[in-house]
Amino acid sequence: MSDIPVSNTIPETTLNAEVPPTPEELKSKFVKYAMRNMVKKGAKSLKHFALSAIGLMTLFVGLAYLSR
Protein backbone atom coordinates (compact mmCIF):
# COMPACT_ATOMS: atom_id res chain seq x y z
CA MET A 1 0.00 0.00 0.00
CA SER A 2 1.09 3.60 -0.48
CA ASP A 3 1.81 6.10 2.28
CA ILE A 4 -0.26 8.90 0.69
CA PRO A 5 -3.29 9.83 2.81
CA VAL A 6 -6.64 9.72 1.04
CA SER A 7 -9.12 12.47 1.81
CA ASN A 8 -12.86 12.10 1.39
CA THR A 9 -13.44 15.83 0.93
CA ILE A 10 -13.09 17.90 -2.20
CA PRO A 11 -10.84 20.96 -1.88
CA GLU A 12 -12.73 24.26 -1.81
CA THR A 13 -10.77 25.65 -4.75
CA THR A 14 -12.17 22.88 -6.95
CA LEU A 15 -15.73 23.63 -5.83
CA ASN A 16 -15.45 27.38 -6.38
CA ALA A 17 -13.81 27.03 -9.79
CA GLU A 18 -16.62 24.87 -11.19
CA VAL A 19 -19.64 26.81 -9.94
CA PRO A 20 -20.20 30.21 -11.59
CA PRO A 21 -21.54 32.97 -9.34
CA THR A 22 -25.27 33.60 -9.45
CA PRO A 23 -26.66 36.91 -10.76
CA GLU A 24 -27.62 37.88 -7.20
CA GLU A 25 -24.03 37.37 -6.02
CA LEU A 26 -22.71 39.43 -8.93
CA LYS A 27 -25.20 42.22 -8.18
CA SER A 28 -24.26 42.29 -4.50
CA LYS A 29 -20.56 42.44 -5.40
CA PHE A 30 -21.20 45.31 -7.80
CA VAL A 31 -23.18 47.22 -5.17
CA LYS A 32 -20.46 46.58 -2.59
CA TYR A 33 -17.73 47.92 -4.88
CA ALA A 34 -19.85 50.91 -5.96
CA MET A 35 -20.57 51.86 -2.34
CA ARG A 36 -16.91 51.47 -1.39
CA ASN A 37 -15.90 53.69 -4.31
CA MET A 38 -18.49 56.33 -3.41
CA VAL A 39 -17.36 56.42 0.23
CA LYS A 40 -13.73 56.56 -0.86
CA LYS A 41 -14.32 59.53 -3.17
CA GLY A 42 -16.78 61.25 -0.80
CA ALA A 43 -17.11 64.92 -1.74
CA LYS A 44 -16.39 64.32 -5.41
CA SER A 45 -19.35 61.95 -5.70
CA LEU A 46 -21.66 64.40 -3.92
CA LYS A 47 -20.49 67.24 -6.15
CA HIS A 48 -21.15 65.22 -9.31
CA PHE A 49 -24.56 64.16 -7.99
CA ALA A 50 -25.48 67.79 -7.24
CA LEU A 51 -24.33 68.96 -10.67
CA SER A 52 -26.34 66.20 -12.35
CA ALA A 53 -29.46 67.07 -10.33
CA ILE A 54 -29.12 70.79 -11.14
CA GLY A 55 -28.54 70.00 -14.81
CA LEU A 56 -31.62 67.78 -15.01
CA MET A 57 -33.80 70.36 -13.27
CA THR A 58 -32.52 73.06 -15.63
CA LEU A 59 -33.31 70.84 -18.61
CA PHE A 60 -36.85 70.13 -17.37
CA VAL A 61 -37.57 73.79 -16.59
CA GLY A 62 -36.16 74.83 -19.98
CA LEU A 63 -38.27 72.27 -21.83
CA ALA A 64 -41.37 73.31 -19.86
CA TYR A 65 -40.72 76.97 -20.73
CA LEU A 66 -40.24 76.20 -24.42
CA SER A 67 -43.32 73.99 -24.69
CA ARG A 68 -45.84 76.32 -22.99
MDTraj code that builds the backbone (N, CA, C; nanometers):
import mdtraj as md
import numpy as np

residues = "MET SER ASP ILE PRO VAL SER ASN THR ILE PRO GLU THR THR LEU ASN ALA GLU VAL PRO PRO THR PRO GLU GLU LEU LYS SER LYS PHE VAL LYS TYR ALA MET ARG ASN MET VAL LYS LYS GLY ALA LYS SER LEU LYS HIS PHE ALA LEU SER ALA ILE GLY LEU MET THR LEU PHE VAL GLY LEU ALA TYR LEU SER ARG".split()
xyz = np.array([
    [0.0842, -0.1181, 0.0000],
    [0.0000, 0.0000, 0.0000],
    [0.0888, 0.1245, 0.0000],
    [0.0307, 0.2360, -0.0441],
    [0.1085, 0.3599, -0.0480],
    [0.0909, 0.4374, 0.0824],
    [0.1841, 0.5300, 0.1070],
    [0.1811, 0.6097, 0.2284],
    [0.1072, 0.7429, 0.2097],
    [0.0435, 0.7645, 0.0961],
    [-0.0257, 0.8896, 0.0686],
    [-0.1641, 0.8844, 0.1333],
    [-0.1973, 0.9835, 0.2175],
    [-0.3292, 0.9825, 0.2808],
    [-0.4393, 1.0140, 0.1785],
    [-0.5507, 0.9507, 0.1937],
    [-0.6638, 0.9716, 0.1041],
    [-0.7684, 1.0534, 0.1798],
    [-0.8123, 1.1608, 0.1180],
    [-0.9115, 1.2469, 0.1806],
    [-1.0468, 1.2260, 0.1134],
    [-1.1519, 1.2277, 0.1930],
    [-1.2862, 1.2096, 0.1390],
    [-1.3522, 1.3420, 0.1018],
    [-1.2847, 1.4531, 0.1247],
    [-1.3440, 1.5827, 0.0933],
    [-1.2800, 1.6396, -0.0318],
    [-1.3581, 1.7236, -0.1010],
    [-1.3088, 1.7902, -0.2204],
    [-1.2554, 1.9259, -0.1773],
    [-1.1377, 1.9645, -0.2251],
    [-1.0838, 2.0956, -0.1876],
    [-1.1775, 2.2086, -0.2307],
    [-1.1827, 2.3147, -0.1520],
    [-1.2730, 2.4255, -0.1815],
    [-1.2400, 2.4935, -0.3132],
    [-1.1139, 2.4994, -0.3504],
    [-1.0770, 2.5650, -0.4751],
    [-1.1408, 2.4938, -0.5931],
    [-1.1535, 2.3633, -0.5870],
    [-1.2170, 2.2881, -0.6948],
    [-1.3655, 2.3215, -0.7004],
    [-1.4300, 2.3317, -0.5862],
    [-1.5728, 2.3629, -0.5835],
    [-1.5996, 2.5029, -0.6366],
    [-1.5220, 2.6007, -0.5958],
    [-1.5447, 2.7382, -0.6383],
    [-1.5129, 2.7591, -0.7852],
    [-1.4190, 2.6855, -0.8398],
    [-1.3808, 2.7028, -0.9785],
    [-1.4877, 2.6473, -1.0727],
    [-1.5647, 2.5501, -1.0304],
    [-1.6617, 2.4867, -1.1188],
    [-1.7987, 2.5531, -1.1139],
    [-1.8309, 2.6232, -1.0092],
    [-1.9638, 2.6815, -0.9939],
    [-1.9564, 2.8312, -1.0236],
    [-2.0214, 2.8767, -1.1318],
    [-2.0196, 3.0206, -1.1591],
    [-2.1071, 3.0954, -1.0593],
    [-2.0737, 3.2201, -1.0302],
    [-2.1540, 3.2968, -0.9340],
    [-2.2926, 3.3254, -0.9904],
    [-2.3908, 3.3315, -0.9026],
    [-2.5274, 3.3599, -0.9447],
    [-2.5417, 3.5091, -0.9735],
    [-2.6457, 3.5478, -1.0479],
    [-2.6656, 3.6915, -1.0759],
    [-2.6828, 3.7737, -0.9480],
    [-2.7451, 3.7146, -0.8451],
    [-2.7619, 3.7879, -0.7196],
    [-2.6270, 3.8156, -0.6541],
    [-2.5366, 3.7172, -0.6597],
    [-2.4031, 3.7374, -0.6020],
    [-2.3270, 3.8447, -0.6789],
    [-2.3391, 3.8419, -0.8128],
    [-2.2710, 3.9428, -0.8932],
    [-2.3260, 4.0818, -0.8627],
    [-2.4587, 4.0927, -0.8481],
    [-2.5197, 4.2216, -0.8183],
    [-2.4734, 4.2733, -0.6820],
    [-2.4683, 4.1846, -0.5822],
    [-2.4259, 4.2290, -0.4498],
    [-2.2790, 4.2716, -0.4510],
    [-2.1962, 4.2032, -0.5294],
    [-2.0557, 4.2439, -0.5399],
    [-2.0446, 4.3808, -0.6057],
    [-2.1239, 4.4018, -0.7122],
    [-2.1203, 4.5312, -0.7804],
    [-2.1625, 4.6431, -0.6868],
    [-2.2691, 4.6203, -0.6113],
    [-2.3175, 4.7222, -0.5171],
    [-2.2120, 4.7487, -0.4108],
    [-2.1488, 4.6424, -0.3616],
    [-2.0460, 4.6581, -0.2585],
    [-1.9306, 4.7440, -0.3106],
    [-1.8848, 4.7156, -0.4323],
    [-1.7733, 4.7923, -0.4881],
    [-1.8147, 4.9363, -0.5190],
    [-1.9375, 4.9561, -0.5660],
    [-1.9848, 5.0911, -0.5960],
    [-1.9950, 5.1744, -0.4684],
    [-2.0471, 5.1135, -0.3616],
    [-2.0573, 5.1863, -0.2345],
    [-1.9195, 5.2180, -0.1784],
    [-1.8271, 5.1225, -0.1879],
    [-1.6909, 5.1467, -0.1392],
    [-1.6270, 5.2614, -0.2166],
    [-1.6476, 5.2637, -0.3477],
    [-1.5903, 5.3687, -0.4312],
    [-1.6509, 5.5039, -0.3966],
    [-1.7831, 5.5074, -0.3733],
    [-1.8489, 5.6327, -0.3407],
    [-1.8007, 5.6864, -0.2062],
    [-1.7844, 5.5988, -0.1077],
    [-1.7358, 5.6419, 0.0226],
    [-1.5919, 5.6904, 0.0118],
    [-1.5137, 5.6212, -0.0693],
    [-1.3730, 5.6564, -0.0859],
    [-1.3569, 5.7941, -0.1495],
    [-1.4442, 5.8260, -0.2463],
    [-1.4318, 5.9529, -0.3170],
    [-1.5142, 6.0639, -0.2538],
    [-1.6027, 6.0309, -0.1619],
    [-1.6778, 6.1255, -0.0799],
    [-1.7307, 6.2492, -0.1477],
    [-1.6633, 6.3613, -0.1274],
    [-1.7111, 6.4917, -0.1736],
    [-1.7224, 6.4978, -0.3256],
    [-1.6354, 6.4303, -0.3945],
    [-1.6389, 6.4315, -0.5406],
    [-1.7692, 6.3694, -0.5911],
    [-1.8103, 6.2595, -0.5305],
    [-1.9351, 6.1947, -0.5700],
    [-2.0542, 6.2853, -0.5416],
    [-2.0558, 6.3503, -0.4255],
    [-2.1659, 6.4402, -0.3918],
    [-2.1705, 6.5599, -0.4867],
    [-2.0550, 6.6110, -0.5221],
    [-2.0494, 6.7243, -0.6149],
    [-2.1043, 6.6847, -0.7515],
    [-2.0653, 6.5680, -0.8012],
    [-2.1151, 6.5220, -0.9307],
    [-2.2650, 6.4940, -0.9260],
    [-2.3127, 6.4391, -0.8146],
    [-2.4563, 6.4163, -0.7993],
    [-2.5328, 6.5483, -0.8014],
    [-2.4828, 6.6482, -0.7287],
    [-2.5484, 6.7788, -0.7237],
    [-2.5494, 6.8447, -0.8619],
    [-2.4381, 6.8378, -0.9323],
    [-2.4328, 6.8965, -1.0669],
    [-2.5300, 6.8263, -1.1610],
    [-2.5403, 6.6957, -1.1507],
    [-2.6342, 6.6202, -1.2345],
    [-2.7781, 6.6584, -1.2018],
    [-2.8105, 6.6699, -1.0736],
    [-2.9461, 6.7071, -1.0328],
    [-2.9806, 6.8478, -1.0821],
    [-2.8880, 6.9417, -1.0679],
    [-2.9122, 7.0791, -1.1140],
    [-2.9272, 7.0815, -1.2659],
    [-2.8446, 7.0058, -1.3351],
    [-2.8539, 6.9996, -1.4811],
    [-2.9868, 6.9430, -1.5281],
    [-3.0335, 6.8365, -1.4628],
    [-3.1624, 6.7783, -1.5010],
    [-3.2777, 6.8749, -1.4735],
    [-3.2742, 6.9399, -1.3588],
    [-3.3804, 7.0360, -1.3265],
    [-3.3800, 7.1517, -1.4268],
    [-3.2627, 7.1986, -1.4634],
    [-3.2523, 7.3055, -1.5632],
    [-3.3090, 7.2594, -1.6967],
    [-3.2781, 7.1385, -1.7356],
    [-3.3307, 7.0836, -1.8608],
    [-3.4829, 7.0764, -1.8565],
    [-3.5395, 7.0261, -1.7475],
    [-3.6850, 7.0131, -1.7372],
    [-3.7536, 7.1494, -1.7364],
    [-3.6992, 7.2450, -1.6630],
    [-3.7566, 7.3786, -1.6590],
    [-3.7464, 7.4437, -1.7963],
    [-3.6340, 7.4263, -1.8623],
    [-3.6164, 7.4826, -1.9983],
    [-3.7139, 7.4221, -2.0968],
    [-3.7317, 7.2915, -2.0922],
    [-3.8273, 7.2270, -2.1828],
    [-3.9697, 7.2699, -2.1519],
    [-4.0026, 7.2842, -2.0231],
    [-4.1372, 7.3306, -1.9859],
    [-4.1603, 7.4729, -2.0363],
    [-4.0591, 7.5576, -2.0262],
    [-4.0717, 7.6966, -2.0734],
    [-4.0917, 7.7009, -2.2240],
    [-4.0144, 7.6198, -2.2970],
    [-4.0236, 7.6203, -2.4425],
    [-4.1535, 7.5599, -2.4938],
    [-4.2131, 7.4696, -2.4199],
    [-4.3319, 7.3993, -2.4690],
    [-4.4638, 7.4600, -2.4184],
    [-4.4586, 7.5742, -2.3523],
    [-4.5839, 7.6320, -2.2994],
    [-4.6660, 7.6996, -2.4032],
])
top = md.Topology()
chain = top.add_chain()
for i, resn in enumerate(residues, 1):
    res = top.add_residue(resn, chain, resSeq=i)
    for name in ("N", "CA", "C"):
        top.add_atom(name, md.element.get_by_symbol(name[0]), res)
traj = md.Trajectory(xyz[None], top)
